Amino acid sequence: MELSEGLMTRKSIRTFLSKDVPREIIEAILKEAHMAPSSSNQQPWNFHIITGEPLAKLSASIREAHEKNYKPYDPSKGKTIPALYVERTRTLFRELRPFLKKLGEENRSFIETGSLCFYNAPVAILMTIHKSLPGNRLMDIGMAAQNLMLAAHARGLGTCAIGLALLYEDIIRSEAAISPEFDIALIIAAGYPDSESPVNEFRSPRDPIEPFITWIGF
Ligand SMILES: Cc1cc2nc3c(=O)[nH]c(=O)nc-3n(C[C@H](O)[C@H](O)[C@H](O)COP(=O)(O)O)c2cc1C
């Protein structure tokens, strides 16, 4: 797959086949993720790969906590953000709705329940970063995460970044034995996409690029 084609065709996958991903493929993907640029080449990322019984147990623990003590999804994290960003979230959910209807699902429950069990993907990848590092080192994690998702895509795997499950970071930290010195930056669900699922037909929109760009000196 050409890089440009990969960039243009990658999308979040939210229904996976219950088919294991061979460890060699995960290793190859991680090697490519690890080639991401990072500030002063500090390579501040760590990958914790969870599958099988430990992943099922983690999902069950998160779901149980969610049922006991419901934490609502707030993409703005309580902050007042410019209306255009709120509108883009609304557009995403509005455009996703018809695809979920085909599944007989509502947006909120599908995204919430699905994210909290990593969309039943066979693999969940936790990316952690040392707590002492400055906040802008999350840039490096983002770059490695994008490499990882594209490397997976090039091998016919689907991924979905999962921030929502971090509402239950304590549970994830304990089940995955994450050292207290590290923060969990992001989780990526990965597996073979279920090509028959209507939700995987969905492609999230992008606003036209022009207003995002300021040309200087051209
Ligand atoms: C940091 C981050 C966190 C995300 N968290 C979630 C999540 O918890 N659940 C989910 O379904 N999608 C999540 N996503 C996926 C976004 O909704 C998705 O990337 C966006 O709608 C653009 O769609 P695309 O990935 O298909 O291009 C997350 C993406 C990022 C970058």
The ligand as an SDF file (V2000), in Angstrom:
LIG
                    3D

 31 33  0  0  0  0  0  0  0  0999 V2000
   -7.0480   10.6750   21.2440 C   0  0  0  0  0  0  0  0  0  0  0  0
   -8.2390    9.9980   20.5930 C   0  0  0  0  0  0  0  0  0  0  0  0
   -9.1990    9.3880   21.3910 C   0  0  0  0  0  0  0  0  0  0  0  0
  -10.2860    8.7310   20.7970 C   0  0  0  0  0  0  0  0  0  0  0  0
  -11.1880    8.0790   21.6040 N   0  0  0  0  0  0  0  0  0  0  0  0
  -12.1970    7.3850   21.0310 C   0  0  0  0  0  0  0  0  0  0  0  0
  -13.0830    6.6130   21.8360 C   0  0  0  0  0  0  0  0  0  0  0  0
  -12.9700    6.5510   23.0650 O   0  0  0  0  0  0  0  0  0  0  0  0
  -14.0740    5.9130   21.2120 N   0  0  0  0  0  0  0  0  0  0  0  0
  -14.2220    5.9260   19.8490 C   0  0  0  0  0  0  0  0  0  0  0  0
  -15.1220    5.2630   19.3440 O   0  0  0  0  0  0  0  0  0  0  0  0
  -13.3910    6.6450   19.0540 N   0  0  0  0  0  0  0  0  0  0  0  0
  -12.3900    7.3600   19.6130 C   0  0  0  0  0  0  0  0  0  0  0  0
  -11.5050    8.0470   18.8180 N   0  0  0  0  0  0  0  0  0  0  0  0
  -11.6450    7.9930   17.3550 C   0  0  0  0  0  0  0  0  0  0  0  0
  -12.1850    9.2940   16.7850 C   0  0  0  0  0  0  0  0  0  0  0  0
  -13.5750    9.3960   17.0340 O   0  0  0  0  0  0  0  0  0  0  0  0
  -11.8910    9.3140   15.2660 C   0  0  0  0  0  0  0  0  0  0  0  0
  -10.5110    9.2760   15.0700 O   0  0  0  0  0  0  0  0  0  0  0  0
  -12.4760   10.5500   14.5820 C   0  0  0  0  0  0  0  0  0  0  0  0
  -13.8740   10.5400   14.6420 O   0  0  0  0  0  0  0  0  0  0  0  0
  -12.0220   10.6050   13.1250 C   0  0  0  0  0  0  0  0  0  0  0  0
  -12.4700    9.4430   12.4560 O   0  0  0  0  0  0  0  0  0  0  0  0
  -11.4560    8.4430   11.7170 P   0  0  0  0  0  0  0  0  0  0  0  0
  -10.4620    7.9330   12.7270 O   0  0  0  0  0  0  0  0  0  0  0  0
  -12.3470    7.3590   11.1900 O   0  0  0  0  0  0  0  0  0  0  0  0
  -10.7730    9.2220   10.6280 O   0  0  0  0  0  0  0  0  0  0  0  0
  -10.4260    8.7190   19.3850 C   0  0  0  0  0  0  0  0  0  0  0  0
   -9.4410    9.3420   18.5930 C   0  0  0  0  0  0  0  0  0  0  0  0
   -8.3600    9.9630   19.1860 C   0  0  0  0  0  0  0  0  0  0  0  0
   -7.3110   10.6070   18.2980 C   0  0  0  0  0  0  0  0  0  0  0  0
  1  2  1  0
  2  3  1  0
  2 30  2  0
  3  4  2  0
  4  5  1  0
  4 28  1  0
  5  6  2  0
  6  7  1  0
  6 13  1  0
  7  8  2  0
  7  9  1  0
  9 10  1  0
 10 11  2  0
 10 12  1  0
 12 13  2  0
 13 14  1  0
 14 15  1  0
 14 28  1  0
 15 16  1  0
 16 17  1  0
 16 18  1  0
 18 19  1  0
 18 20  1  0
 20 21  1  0
 20 22  1  0
 22 23  1  0
 23 24  1  0
 24 25  2  0
 24 26  1  0
 24 27  1  0
 28 29  2  0
 29 30  1  0
 30 31  1  0
M  END
$$$$
